[in-house]
């Protein structure tokens, strides 16, 4: 396990923030999802409407917390025009 790709903060007051499959840890590196602003991110999200605005709901998404998705997230972010 590479610490630049993965770390787990079991002392966080929000840990665990998502239910993960059995025998899987939570990668806290992307605690705030860097893909949240993307309309078509690869995670498990849905949209709801509130006060006439569309709001992205990521409660059931574990994509940024799965260790094996680090490279994919970095690749997606590398292609963004920031």
N, C-alpha and C positions, 0 to 999 in steps of 0.2 A: 504494500500500500504506500503510495507516494503522498506525503503531506501537502505538496502543492496542488494535488488533485482532490484530496479528500481529508476532511477532519470531522469529528463528531463531538459536539459540545453537550454532553449529558448534564452539565450543570445549568444549562439555559432554563429559564423559568417556563419557556414554551415547549421544551422538549418532552415528548415527541410532538412535533407540529403536524405530522401526518401519520396515518396508519400505514405501515410498510408491510410488504410480504414477510412471512416468517423467515428468520435467519438473515435478514437484510438490515444493515445499519442505515442511518440517515446521514447523508452528506450535508453538513451545515455550511459548506463553502459558499453555496448560493442560497443563503438563508432568504434573502430577498431575490426573487427570480429575475435574472437579467433579461429574460425573454418576455416578461409581462407586457411590455409595450407592443410586442408583435401581435398583430391580429391573427396570424396563422402560425402560431408557435407549435412545436411538435408535442406539447404536453396535453393532458386531459383537462380541458377547460370547457366552460360553457358561458353563455351570455344571458344576462337578465336585464330588464329595463326598470329604471327607477327615476321618477321625476322627468321622464322624457329622454333620459340618457341611457346608453348601453353600457353596462358594467360587466367586466370580465370577472368570472368567478373561478378560482383555481383551488378551491378547498380539497377536491379529490385528486389533485395532480401531485405526483411524486417525481416527475421527470427530472427536475434540477437536483433532487436529493438522492438520485441513484448514481452510484460511483461510476458505472460504465458509461454515463452520458456526458462526462466532462469534455472529452474531445469533440463531441458533436456540438455542444454548447459553444465552445471556443471557435469552432469552424463557422457556426451561424453568426456569432458576434463579429468575426473577422470580415465578414462580407457586408456588414452594415456601414452605411455612410453616416458617421457621427459628426 
